[in-house]
């Protein structure tokens, strides 16, 4: 579900707009998960846990797009039990 662009520059109004759109998106996710056999309560608990995980990741690295690309795969695997030819 694509999110619409904000209609206001006022921070409180932007938050209210986003909250309404996010609720609609979550209702769609919950309905889809219900159809697949998941219970609403377990879906909500999982969504909250996932949101906290994303919040933690964002706190640790607020802009991952700025991280260097690539990396040295061999060096990153040293000490992790990986074997290379």
PyMOL Python script that loads the backbone (N, CA, C, O; Angstrom):
from pymol import cmd

cmd.read_pdbstr("""\
ATOM      1  N   UNK A   1       0.848  -1.178   0.000  1.00  0.00           N
ATOM      2  CA  UNK A   1       0.000   0.000   0.000  1.00  0.00           C
ATOM      3  C   UNK A   1       0.893   1.240   0.000  1.00  0.00           C
ATOM      4  O   UNK A   1       1.631   1.464   0.959  1.00  0.00           O
ATOM      5  N   UNK A   2       0.839   2.030  -1.037  1.00  0.00           N
ATOM      6  CA  UNK A   2       1.641   3.259  -1.059  1.00  0.00           C
ATOM      7  C   UNK A   2       1.064   4.297  -0.102  1.00  0.00           C
ATOM      8  O   UNK A   2      -0.151   4.455   0.012  1.00  0.00           O
ATOM      9  N   UNK A   3       1.950   4.989   0.572  1.00  0.00           N
ATOM     10  CA  UNK A   3       1.523   6.053   1.486  1.00  0.00           C
ATOM     11  C   UNK A   3       1.400   7.346   0.698  1.00  0.00           C
ATOM     12  O   UNK A   3       2.238   7.643  -0.153  1.00  0.00           O
ATOM     13  N   UNK A   4       0.348   8.121   0.982  1.00  0.00           N
ATOM     14  CA  UNK A   4       0.215   9.426   0.324  1.00  0.00           C
ATOM     15  C   UNK A   4       1.217  10.421   0.910  1.00  0.00           C
ATOM     16  O   UNK A   4       1.699  10.257   2.030  1.00  0.00           O
ATOM     17  N   UNK A   5       1.509  11.424   0.147  1.00  0.00           N
ATOM     18  CA  UNK A   5       2.375  12.505   0.636  1.00  0.00           C
ATOM     19  C   UNK A   5       1.635  13.302   1.701  1.00  0.00           C
ATOM     20  O   UNK A   5       0.407  13.390   1.669  1.00  0.00           O
ATOM     21  N   UNK A   6       2.367  13.882   2.642  1.00  0.00           N
ATOM     22  CA  UNK A   6       1.698  14.701   3.667  1.00  0.00           C
ATOM     23  C   UNK A   6       1.025  15.913   3.041  1.00  0.00           C
ATOM     24  O   UNK A   6       1.520  16.487   2.071  1.00  0.00           O
ATOM     25  N   UNK A   7      -0.108  16.290   3.613  1.00  0.00           N
ATOM     26  CA  UNK A   7      -0.839  17.458   3.101  1.00  0.00           C
ATOM     27  C   UNK A   7      -0.536  18.717   3.895  1.00  0.00           C
ATOM     28  O   UNK A   7      -0.915  19.814   3.485  1.00  0.00           O
ATOM     29  N   UNK A   8       0.132  18.574   5.010  1.00  0.00           N
ATOM     30  CA  UNK A   8       0.380  19.710   5.891  1.00  0.00           C
ATOM     31  C   UNK A   8       1.860  19.778   6.259  1.00  0.00           C
ATOM     32  O   UNK A   8       2.578  18.780   6.199  1.00  0.00           O
ATOM     33  N   UNK A   9       2.292  20.959   6.635  1.00  0.00           N
ATOM     34  CA  UNK A   9       3.642  21.147   7.163  1.00  0.00           C
ATOM     35  C   UNK A   9       3.635  21.195   8.687  1.00  0.00           C
ATOM     36  O   UNK A   9       4.688  21.116   9.319  1.00  0.00           O
ATOM     37  N   UNK A  10       2.447  21.324   9.276  1.00  0.00           N
ATOM     38  CA  UNK A  10       2.301  21.336  10.725  1.00  0.00           C
ATOM     39  C   UNK A  10       2.600  19.941  11.275  1.00  0.00           C
ATOM     40  O   UNK A  10       1.979  18.960  10.869  1.00  0.00           O
ATOM     41  N   UNK A  11       3.560  19.864  12.203  1.00  0.00           N
ATOM     42  CA  UNK A  11       4.004  18.567  12.704  1.00  0.00           C
ATOM     43  C   UNK A  11       2.890  17.747  13.332  1.00  0.00           C
ATOM     44  O   UNK A  11       2.809  16.543  13.089  1.00  0.00           O
ATOM     45  N   UNK A  12       2.039  18.357  14.122  1.00  0.00           N
ATOM     46  CA  UNK A  12       0.945  17.621  14.765  1.00  0.00           C
ATOM     47  C   UNK A  12      -0.043  17.108  13.726  1.00  0.00           C
ATOM     48  O   UNK A  12      -0.501  15.968  13.816  1.00  0.00           O
ATOM     49  N   UNK A  13      -0.372  17.933  12.748  1.00  0.00           N
ATOM     50  CA  UNK A  13      -1.303  17.512  11.706  1.00  0.00           C
ATOM     51  C   UNK A  13      -0.688  16.407  10.847  1.00  0.00           C
ATOM     52  O   UNK A  13      -1.377  15.461  10.466  1.00  0.00           O
ATOM     53  N   UNK A  14       0.612  16.525  10.541  1.00  0.00           N
ATOM     54  CA  UNK A  14       1.309  15.462   9.784  1.00  0.00           C
ATOM     55  C   UNK A  14       1.242  14.139  10.536  1.00  0.00           C
ATOM     56  O   UNK A  14       0.994  13.087   9.946  1.00  0.00           O
ATOM     57  N   UNK A  15       1.470  14.205  11.864  1.00  0.00           N
ATOM     58  CA  UNK A  15       1.422  12.996  12.679  1.00  0.00           C
ATOM     59  C   UNK A  15       0.036  12.366  12.627  1.00  0.00           C
ATOM     60  O   UNK A  15      -0.087  11.149  12.487  1.00  0.00           O
ATOM     61  N   UNK A  16      -0.997  13.178  12.739  1.00  0.00           N
ATOM     62  CA  UNK A  16      -2.368  12.650  12.698  1.00  0.00           C
ATOM     63  C   UNK A  16      -2.680  12.029  11.332  1.00  0.00           C
ATOM     64  O   UNK A  16      -3.308  10.973  11.257  1.00  0.00           O
ATOM     65  N   UNK A  17      -2.241  12.684  10.254  1.00  0.00           N
ATOM     66  CA  UNK A  17      -2.436  12.127   8.907  1.00  0.00           C
ATOM     67  C   UNK A  17      -1.744  10.769   8.785  1.00  0.00           C
ATOM     68  O   UNK A  17      -2.326   9.791   8.317  1.00  0.00           O
ATOM     69  N   UNK A  18      -0.499  10.743   9.215  1.00  0.00           N
ATOM     70  CA  UNK A  18       0.280   9.515   9.095  1.00  0.00           C
ATOM     71  C   UNK A  18      -0.291   8.408   9.958  1.00  0.00           C
ATOM     72  O   UNK A  18      -0.315   7.247   9.549  1.00  0.00           O
ATOM     73  N   UNK A  19      -0.747   8.756  11.141  1.00  0.00           N
ATOM     74  CA  UNK A  19      -1.337   7.762  12.033  1.00  0.00           C
ATOM     75  C   UNK A  19      -2.566   7.121  11.386  1.00  0.00           C
ATOM     76  O   UNK A  19      -2.757   5.909  11.491  1.00  0.00           O
ATOM     77  N   UNK A  20      -3.387   7.907  10.731  1.00  0.00           N
ATOM     78  CA  UNK A  20      -4.586   7.375  10.068  1.00  0.00           C
ATOM     79  C   UNK A  20      -4.204   6.451   8.909  1.00  0.00           C
ATOM     80  O   UNK A  20      -4.794   5.384   8.742  1.00  0.00           O
ATOM     81  N   UNK A  21      -3.222   6.860   8.116  1.00  0.00           N
ATOM     82  CA  UNK A  21      -2.784   6.034   6.986  1.00  0.00           C
ATOM     83  C   UNK A  21      -2.140   4.745   7.493  1.00  0.00           C
ATOM     84  O   UNK A  21      -2.376   3.670   6.942  1.00  0.00           O
ATOM     85  N   UNK A  22      -1.328   4.856   8.541  1.00  0.00           N
ATOM     86  CA  UNK A  22      -0.671   3.677   9.107  1.00  0.00           C
ATOM     87  C   UNK A  22      -1.704   2.709   9.673  1.00  0.00           C
ATOM     88  O   UNK A  22      -1.562   1.494   9.533  1.00  0.00           O
ATOM     89  N   UNK A  23      -2.729   3.238  10.303  1.00  0.00           N
ATOM     90  CA  UNK A  23      -3.793   2.367  10.843  1.00  0.00           C
ATOM     91  C   UNK A  23      -4.485   1.611   9.715  1.00  0.00           C
ATOM     92  O   UNK A  23      -4.751   0.415   9.838  1.00  0.00           O
ATOM     93  N   UNK A  24      -4.778   2.305   8.619  1.00  0.00           N
ATOM     94  CA  UNK A  24      -5.401   1.643   7.472  1.00  0.00           C
ATOM     95  C   UNK A  24      -4.506   0.517   6.948  1.00  0.00           C
ATOM     96  O   UNK A  24      -4.986  -0.573   6.637  1.00  0.00           O
ATOM     97  N   UNK A  25      -3.203   0.790   6.855  1.00  0.00           N
ATOM     98  CA  UNK A  25      -2.263  -0.222   6.365  1.00  0.00           C
ATOM     99  C   UNK A  25      -2.224  -1.413   7.313  1.00  0.00           C
ATOM    100  O   UNK A  25      -2.222  -2.561   6.869  1.00  0.00           O
ATOM    101  N   UNK A  26      -2.194  -1.146   8.606  1.00  0.00           N
ATOM    102  CA  UNK A  26      -2.164  -2.237   9.582  1.00  0.00           C
ATOM    103  C   UNK A  26      -3.454  -3.042   9.565  1.00  0.00           C
ATOM    104  O   UNK A  26      -3.422  -4.261   9.736  1.00  0.00           O
ATOM    105  N   UNK A  27      -4.581  -2.387   9.364  1.00  0.00           N
ATOM    106  CA  UNK A  27      -5.847  -3.117   9.269  1.00  0.00           C
ATOM    107  C   UNK A  27      -5.821  -4.077   8.080  1.00  0.00           C
ATOM    108  O   UNK A  27      -6.354  -5.184   8.164  1.00  0.00           O
ATOM    109  N   UNK A  28      -5.205  -3.659   6.976  1.00  0.00           N
ATOM    110  CA  UNK A  28      -5.070  -4.546   5.816  1.00  0.00           C
ATOM    111  C   UNK A  28      -4.163  -5.733   6.138  1.00  0.00           C
ATOM    112  O   UNK A  28      -4.468  -6.867   5.767  1.00  0.00           O
ATOM    113  N   UNK A  29      -3.055  -5.476   6.823  1.00  0.00           N
ATOM    114  CA  UNK A  29      -2.138  -6.552   7.210  1.00  0.00           C
ATOM    115  C   UNK A  29      -2.851  -7.530   8.143  1.00  0.00           C
ATOM    116  O   UNK A  29      -2.744  -8.744   7.970  1.00  0.00           O
ATOM    117  N   UNK A  30      -3.567  -7.012   9.117  1.00  0.00           N
ATOM    118  CA  UNK A  30      -4.281  -7.866  10.072  1.00  0.00           C
ATOM    119  C   UNK A  30      -5.336  -8.705   9.361  1.00  0.00           C
ATOM    120  O   UNK A  30      -5.456  -9.899   9.633  1.00  0.00           O
ATOM    121  N   UNK A  31      -6.096  -8.104   8.462  1.00  0.00           N
ATOM    122  CA  UNK A  31      -7.127  -8.848   7.726  1.00  0.00           C
ATOM    123  C   UNK A  31      -6.494  -9.967   6.895  1.00  0.00           C
ATOM    124  O   UNK A  31      -7.007 -11.086   6.856  1.00  0.00           O
ATOM    125  N   UNK A  32      -5.387  -9.661   6.238  1.00  0.00           N
ATOM    126  CA  UNK A  32      -4.696 -10.671   5.434  1.00  0.00           C
ATOM    127  C   UNK A  32      -4.177 -11.809   6.314  1.00  0.00           C
ATOM    128  O   UNK A  32      -4.313 -12.982   5.966  1.00  0.00           O
ATOM    129  N   UNK A  33      -3.584 -11.457   7.450  1.00  0.00           N
ATOM    130  CA  UNK A  33      -3.062 -12.473   8.363  1.00  0.00           C
ATOM    131  C   UNK A  33      -4.200 -13.291   8.976  1.00  0.00           C
ATOM    132  O   UNK A  33      -4.055 -14.498   9.165  1.00  0.00           O
ATOM    133  N   UNK A  34      -5.330 -12.648   9.289  1.00  0.00           N
ATOM    134  CA  UNK A  34      -6.491 -13.384   9.791  1.00  0.00           C
ATOM    135  C   UNK A  34      -6.962 -14.421   8.780  1.00  0.00           C
ATOM    136  O   UNK A  34      -7.285 -15.552   9.141  1.00  0.00           O
ATOM    137  N   UNK A  35      -6.996 -14.026   7.518  1.00  0.00           N
ATOM    138  CA  UNK A  35      -7.411 -14.953   6.465  1.00  0.00           C
ATOM    139  C   UNK A  35      -6.469 -16.150   6.365  1.00  0.00           C
ATOM    140  O   UNK A  35      -6.884 -17.249   5.997  1.00  0.00           O
ATOM    141  N   UNK A  36      -5.200 -15.927   6.696  1.00  0.00           N
ATOM    142  CA  UNK A  36      -4.208 -17.002   6.639  1.00  0.00           C
ATOM    143  C   UNK A  36      -4.240 -17.875   7.894  1.00  0.00           C
ATOM    144  O   UNK A  36      -3.544 -18.889   7.956  1.00  0.00           O
ATOM    145  N   UNK A  37      -5.042 -17.492   8.896  1.00  0.00           N
ATOM    146  CA  UNK A  37      -5.182 -18.319  10.079  1.00  0.00           C
ATOM    147  C   UNK A  37      -4.535 -17.791  11.344  1.00  0.00           C
ATOM    148  O   UNK A  37      -4.552 -18.473  12.369  1.00  0.00           O
ATOM    149  N   UNK A  38      -3.964 -16.597  11.303  1.00  0.00           N
ATOM    150  CA  UNK A  38      -3.354 -16.007  12.481  1.00  0.00           C
ATOM    151  C   UNK A  38      -4.421 -15.283  13.298  1.00  0.00           C
ATOM    152  O   UNK A  38      -5.368 -14.730  12.738  1.00  0.00           O
ATOM    153  N   UNK A  39      -4.268 -15.288  14.616  1.00  0.00           N
ATOM    154  CA  UNK A  39      -5.188 -14.576  15.504  1.00  0.00           C
ATOM    155  C   UNK A  39      -4.822 -13.106  15.589  1.00  0.00           C
ATOM    156  O   UNK A  39      -3.650 -12.742  15.504  1.00  0.00           O
ATOM    157  N   UNK A  40      -5.824 -12.270  15.755  1.00  0.00           N
ATOM    158  CA  UNK A  40      -5.601 -10.827  15.797  1.00  0.00           C
ATOM    159  C   UNK A  40      -4.634 -10.436  16.911  1.00  0.00           C
ATOM    160  O   UNK A  40      -3.737  -9.622  16.694  1.00  0.00           O
ATOM    161  N   UNK A  41      -4.809 -11.010  18.104  1.00  0.00           N
ATOM    162  CA  UNK A  41      -3.937 -10.646  19.228  1.00  0.00           C
ATOM    163  C   UNK A  41      -2.483 -11.007  18.923  1.00  0.00           C
ATOM    164  O   UNK A  41      -1.582 -10.208  19.175  1.00  0.00           O
ATOM    165  N   UNK A  42      -2.247 -12.219  18.375  1.00  0.00           N
ATOM    166  CA  UNK A  42      -0.857 -12.595  18.092  1.00  0.00           C
ATOM    167  C   UNK A  42      -0.261 -11.740  16.975  1.00  0.00           C
ATOM    168  O   UNK A  42       0.939 -11.465  16.978  1.00  0.00           O
ATOM    169  N   UNK A  43      -1.083 -11.325  16.033  1.00  0.00           N
ATOM    170  CA  UNK A  43      -0.609 -10.430  14.970  1.00  0.00           C
ATOM    171  C   UNK A  43      -0.188  -9.092  15.567  1.00  0.00           C
ATOM    172  O   UNK A  43       0.879  -8.570  15.246  1.00  0.00           O
ATOM    173  N   UNK A  44      -1.031  -8.543  16.437  1.00  0.00           N
ATOM    174  CA  UNK A  44      -0.728  -7.251  17.045  1.00  0.00           C
ATOM    175  C   UNK A  44       0.552  -7.316  17.874  1.00  0.00           C
ATOM    176  O   UNK A  44       1.375  -6.402  17.818  1.00  0.00           O
ATOM    177  N   UNK A  45       0.721  -8.384  18.636  1.00  0.00           N
ATOM    178  CA  UNK A  45       1.941  -8.537  19.441  1.00  0.00           C
ATOM    179  C   UNK A  45       3.163  -8.615  18.533  1.00  0.00           C
ATOM    180  O   UNK A  45       4.193  -8.001  18.815  1.00  0.00           O
ATOM    181  N   UNK A  46       3.046  -9.376  17.438  1.00  0.00           N
ATOM    182  CA  UNK A  46       4.163  -9.505  16.496  1.00  0.00           C
ATOM    183  C   UNK A  46       4.466  -8.170  15.810  1.00  0.00           C
ATOM    184  O   UNK A  46       5.634  -7.834  15.615  1.00  0.00           O
ATOM    185  N   UNK A  47       3.453  -7.419  15.446  1.00  0.00           N
ATOM    186  CA  UNK A  47       3.663  -6.121  14.803  1.00  0.00           C
ATOM    187  C   UNK A  47       4.341  -5.132  15.757  1.00  0.00           C
ATOM    188  O   UNK A  47       5.230  -4.385  15.349  1.00  0.00           O
ATOM    189  N   UNK A  48       3.926  -5.128  17.013  1.00  0.00           N
ATOM    190  CA  UNK A  48       4.557  -4.238  17.992  1.00  0.00           C
ATOM    191  C   UNK A  48       6.016  -4.626  18.181  1.00  0.00           C
ATOM    192  O   UNK A  48       6.887  -3.757  18.225  1.00  0.00           O
ATOM    193  N   UNK A  49       6.294  -5.937  18.296  1.00  0.00           N
ATOM    194  CA  UNK A  49       7.678  -6.398  18.448  1.00  0.00           C
ATOM    195  C   UNK A  49       8.509  -6.026  17.223  1.00  0.00           C
ATOM    196  O   UNK A  49       9.657  -5.600  17.355  1.00  0.00           O
ATOM    197  N   UNK A  50       7.936  -6.184  16.041  1.00  0.00           N
ATOM    198  CA  UNK A  50       8.649  -5.816  14.816  1.00  0.00           C
ATOM    199  C   UNK A  50       8.911  -4.316  14.766  1.00  0.00           C
ATOM    200  O   UNK A  50       9.985  -3.889  14.341  1.00  0.00           O
ATOM    201  N   UNK A  51       7.942  -3.516  15.194  1.00  0.00           N
ATOM    202  CA  UNK A  51       8.122  -2.060  15.216  1.00  0.00           C
ATOM    203  C   UNK A  51       9.240  -1.674  16.187  1.00  0.00           C
ATOM    204  O   UNK A  51      10.048  -0.799  15.879  1.00  0.00           O
ATOM    205  N   UNK A  52       9.293  -2.314  17.349  1.00  0.00           N
ATOM    206  CA  UNK A  52      10.375  -2.035  18.307  1.00  0.00           C
ATOM    207  C   UNK A  52      11.728  -2.426  17.725  1.00  0.00           C
ATOM    208  O   UNK A  52      12.717  -1.719  17.919  1.00  0.00           O
ATOM    209  N   UNK A  53      11.775  -3.540  17.019  1.00  0.00           N
ATOM    210  CA  UNK A  53      13.024  -3.980  16.392  1.00  0.00           C
ATOM    211  C   UNK A  53      13.486  -2.964  15.350  1.00  0.00           C
ATOM    212  O   UNK A  53      14.669  -2.631  15.286  1.00  0.00           O
ATOM    213  N   UNK A  54      12.560  -2.474  14.542  1.00  0.00           N
ATOM    214  CA  UNK A  54      12.900  -1.458  13.543  1.00  0.00           C
ATOM    215  C   UNK A  54      13.334  -0.153  14.207  1.00  0.00           C
ATOM    216  O   UNK A  54      14.238   0.528  13.721  1.00  0.00           O
ATOM    217  N   UNK A  55      12.688   0.188  15.316  1.00  0.00           N
ATOM    218  CA  UNK A  55      13.064   1.400  16.043  1.00  0.00           C
ATOM    219  C   UNK A  55      14.484   1.269  16.597  1.00  0.00           C
ATOM    220  O   UNK A  55      15.268   2.215  16.534  1.00  0.00           O
ATOM    221  N   UNK A  56      14.810   0.091  17.140  1.00  0.00           N
ATOM    222  CA  UNK A  56      16.160  -0.154  17.653  1.00  0.00           C
ATOM    223  C   UNK A  56      17.188  -0.066  16.532  1.00  0.00           C
ATOM    224  O   UNK A  56      18.247   0.539  16.696  1.00  0.00           O
ATOM    225  N   UNK A  57      16.868  -0.676  15.386  1.00  0.00           N
ATOM    226  CA  UNK A  57      17.791  -0.631  14.246  1.00  0.00           C
ATOM    227  C   UNK A  57      17.980   0.802  13.764  1.00  0.00           C
ATOM    228  O   UNK A  57      19.092   1.200  13.416  1.00  0.00           O
ATOM    229  N   UNK A  58      16.908   1.574  13.741  1.00  0.00           N
ATOM    230  CA  UNK A  58      16.999   2.972  13.314  1.00  0.00           C
ATOM    231  C   UNK A  58      17.815   3.796  14.301  1.00  0.00           C
ATOM    232  O   UNK A  58      18.559   4.689  13.897  1.00  0.00           O
ATOM    233  N   UNK A  59      17.683   3.504  15.583  1.00  0.00           N
ATOM    234  CA  UNK A  59      18.478   4.221  16.592  1.00  0.00           C
ATOM    235  C   UNK A  59      19.958   3.908  16.429  1.00  0.00           C
ATOM    236  O   UNK A  59      20.804   4.787  16.590  1.00  0.00           O
ATOM    237  N   UNK A  60      20.269   2.652  16.109  1.00  0.00           N
ATOM    238  CA  UNK A  60      21.661   2.248  15.944  1.00  0.00           C
ATOM    239  C   UNK A  60      22.271   2.812  14.666  1.00  0.00           C
ATOM    240  O   UNK A  60      23.449   3.169  14.639  1.00  0.00           O
ATOM    241  N   UNK A  61      21.468   2.891  13.606  1.00  0.00           N
ATOM    242  CA  UNK A  61      21.966   3.374  12.319  1.00  0.00           C
ATOM    243  C   UNK A  61      20.841   4.131  11.620  1.00  0.00           C
ATOM    244  O   UNK A  61      20.125   3.557  10.800  1.00  0.00           O
ATOM    245  N   UNK A  62      20.679   5.421  11.939  1.00  0.00           N
ATOM    246  CA  UNK A  62      19.551   6.196  11.412  1.00  0.00           C
ATOM    247  C   UNK A  62      19.511   6.329   9.893  1.00  0.00           C
ATOM    248  O   UNK A  62      18.438   6.540   9.328  1.00  0.00           O
ATOM    249  N   UNK A  63      20.653   6.211   9.221  1.00  0.00           N
ATOM    250  CA  UNK A  63      20.656   6.362   7.772  1.00  0.00           C
ATOM    251  C   UNK A  63      21.565   5.305   7.140  1.00  0.00           C
ATOM    252  O   UNK A  63      22.688   5.611   6.740  1.00  0.00           O
ATOM    253  N   UNK A  64      21.079   4.058   7.051  1.00  0.00           N
ATOM    254  CA  UNK A  64      21.924   2.991   6.519  1.00  0.00           C
ATOM    255  C   UNK A  64      22.339   3.218   5.071  1.00  0.00           C
ATOM    256  O   UNK A  64      23.306   2.609   4.612  1.00  0.00           O
ATOM    257  N   UNK A  65      21.642   4.066   4.350  1.00  0.00           N
ATOM    258  CA  UNK A  65      22.015   4.344   2.961  1.00  0.00           C
ATOM    259  C   UNK A  65      23.369   5.043   2.886  1.00  0.00           C
ATOM    260  O   UNK A  65      24.027   5.000   1.847  1.00  0.00           O
ATOM    261  N   UNK A  66      23.791   5.683   3.971  1.00  0.00           N
ATOM    262  CA  UNK A  66      25.085   6.357   4.001  1.00  0.00           C
ATOM    263  C   UNK A  66      26.245   5.409   4.288  1.00  0.00           C
ATOM    264  O   UNK A  66      27.408   5.797   4.186  1.00  0.00           O
ATOM    265  N   UNK A  67      25.925   4.152   4.650  1.00  0.00           N
ATOM    266  CA  UNK A  67      26.976   3.190   4.959  1.00  0.00           C
ATOM    267  C   UNK A  67      27.756   2.841   3.700  1.00  0.00           C
ATOM    268  O   UNK A  67      27.205   2.871   2.600  1.00  0.00           O
ATOM    269  N   UNK A  68      29.030   2.513   3.855  1.00  0.00           N
ATOM    270  CA  UNK A  68      29.808   2.127   2.672  1.00  0.00           C
ATOM    271  C   UNK A  68      29.221   0.867   2.038  1.00  0.00           C
ATOM    272  O   UNK A  68      28.732  -0.023   2.733  1.00  0.00           O
ATOM    273  N   UNK A  69      29.276   0.808   0.716  1.00  0.00           N
ATOM    274  CA  UNK A  69      28.735  -0.348   0.001  1.00  0.00           C
ATOM    275  C   UNK A  69      29.767  -1.458  -0.063  1.00  0.00           C
ATOM    276  O   UNK A  69      30.963  -1.246   0.137  1.00  0.00           O
ATOM    277  N   UNK A  70      29.265  -2.638  -0.345  1.00  0.00           N
ATOM    278  CA  UNK A  70      30.162  -3.775  -0.539  1.00  0.00           C
ATOM    279  C   UNK A  70      30.732  -4.258   0.766  1.00  0.00           C
ATOM    280  O   UNK A  70      29.996  -4.642   1.675  1.00  0.00           O
ATOM    281  N   UNK A  71      32.027  -4.239   0.857  1.00  0.00           N
ATOM    282  CA  UNK A  71      32.689  -4.775   2.029  1.00  0.00           C
ATOM    283  C   UNK A  71      33.567  -5.930   1.611  1.00  0.00           C
ATOM    284  O   UNK A  71      33.475  -6.425   0.487  1.00  0.00           O
ATOM    285  N   UNK A  72      34.385  -6.337   2.491  1.00  0.00           N
ATOM    286  CA  UNK A  72      35.296  -7.443   2.231  1.00  0.00           C
ATOM    287  C   UNK A  72      34.679  -8.701   2.825  1.00  0.00           C
ATOM    288  O   UNK A  72      34.805  -8.946   4.024  1.00  0.00           O
ATOM    289  N   UNK A  73      34.010  -9.504   1.991  1.00  0.00           N
ATOM    290  CA  UNK A  73      33.284 -10.686   2.459  1.00  0.00           C
ATOM    291  C   UNK A  73      34.198 -11.666   3.177  1.00  0.00           C
ATOM    292  O   UNK A  73      33.806 -12.256   4.184  1.00  0.00           O
ATOM    293  N   UNK A  74      35.408 -11.843   2.672  1.00  0.00           N
ATOM    294  CA  UNK A  74      36.334 -12.780   3.313  1.00  0.00           C
ATOM    295  C   UNK A  74      36.678 -12.288   4.714  1.00  0.00           C
ATOM    296  O   UNK A  74      36.599 -13.050   5.678  1.00  0.00           O
ATOM    297  N   UNK A  75      37.055 -11.034   4.828  1.00  0.00           N
ATOM    298  CA  UNK A  75      37.427 -10.470   6.131  1.00  0.00           C
ATOM    299  C   UNK A  75      36.239 -10.494   7.098  1.00  0.00           C
ATOM    300  O   UNK A  75      36.424 -10.734   8.291  1.00  0.00           O
ATOM    301  N   UNK A  76      35.037 -10.253   6.606  1.00  0.00           N
ATOM    302  CA  UNK A  76      33.854 -10.252   7.462  1.00  0.00           C
ATOM    303  C   UNK A  76      33.541 -11.637   7.997  1.00  0.00           C
ATOM    304  O   UNK A  76      32.917 -11.756   9.051  1.00  0.00           O
ATOM    305  N   UNK A  77      33.958 -12.696   7.296  1.00  0.00           N
ATOM    306  CA  UNK A  77      33.662 -14.054   7.720  1.00  0.00           C
ATOM    307  C   UNK A  77      34.721 -14.648   8.639  1.00  0.00           C
ATOM    308  O   UNK A  77      34.481 -15.685   9.259  1.00  0.00           O
ATOM    309  N   UNK A  78      35.879 -14.020   8.741  1.00  0.00           N
ATOM    310  CA  UNK A  78      36.960 -14.546   9.573  1.00  0.00           C
ATOM    311  C   UNK A  78      36.458 -14.662  11.016  1.00  0.00           C
ATOM    312  O   UNK A  78      35.899 -13.729  11.591  1.00  0.00           O
ATOM    313  N   UNK A  79      36.688 -15.851  11.565  1.00  0.00           N
ATOM    314  CA  UNK A  79      36.261 -16.086  12.944  1.00  0.00           C
ATOM    315  C   UNK A  79      34.823 -16.547  13.072  1.00  0.00           C
ATOM    316  O   UNK A  79      34.327 -16.720  14.186  1.00  0.00           O
ATOM    317  N   UNK A  80      34.146 -16.749  11.956  1.00  0.00           N
ATOM    318  CA  UNK A  80      32.759 -17.199  11.997  1.00  0.00           C
ATOM    319  C   UNK A  80      32.600 -18.615  11.475  1.00  0.00           C
ATOM    320  O   UNK A  80      31.492 -19.041  11.151  1.00  0.00           O
ATOM    321  N   UNK A  81      33.719 -19.355  11.393  1.00  0.00           N
ATOM    322  CA  UNK A  81      33.664 -20.760  11.005  1.00  0.00           C
ATOM    323  C   UNK A  81      33.479 -21.004   9.527  1.00  0.00           C
ATOM    324  O   UNK A  81      33.182 -22.126   9.117  1.00  0.00           O
ATOM    325  N   UNK A  82      33.649 -19.969   8.717  1.00  0.00           N
ATOM    326  CA  UNK A  82      33.487 -20.131   7.281  1.00  0.00           C
ATOM    327  C   UNK A  82      34.782 -20.620   6.652  1.00  0.00           C
ATOM    328  O   UNK A  82      35.868 -20.269   7.111  1.00  0.00           O
ATOM    329  N   UNK A  83      34.672 -21.421   5.611  1.00  0.00           N
ATOM    330  CA  UNK A  83      35.826 -21.934   4.904  1.00  0.00           C
ATOM    331  C   UNK A  83      35.816 -21.366   3.475  1.00  0.00           C
ATOM    332  O   UNK A  83      34.779 -21.356   2.812  1.00  0.00           O
ATOM    333  N   UNK A  84      36.953 -20.907   3.024  1.00  0.00           N
ATOM    334  CA  UNK A  84      37.070 -20.390   1.665  1.00  0.00           C
ATOM    335  C   UNK A  84      38.133 -21.172   0.920  1.00  0.00           C
ATOM    336  O   UNK A  84      39.125 -21.598   1.511  1.00  0.00           O
ATOM    337  N   UNK A  85      37.930 -21.361  -0.367  1.00  0.00           N
ATOM    338  CA  UNK A  85      38.928 -22.055  -1.197  1.00  0.00           C
ATOM    339  C   UNK A  85      40.103 -21.156  -1.469  1.00  0.00           C
ATOM    340  O   UNK A  85      41.046 -21.561  -2.149  1.00  0.00           O
TER     341      UNK A  85
END
""", "prot")
cmd.dss("prot")
cmd.show_as("cartoon", "prot")
cmd.util.cbc("prot")
cmd.orient("prot")
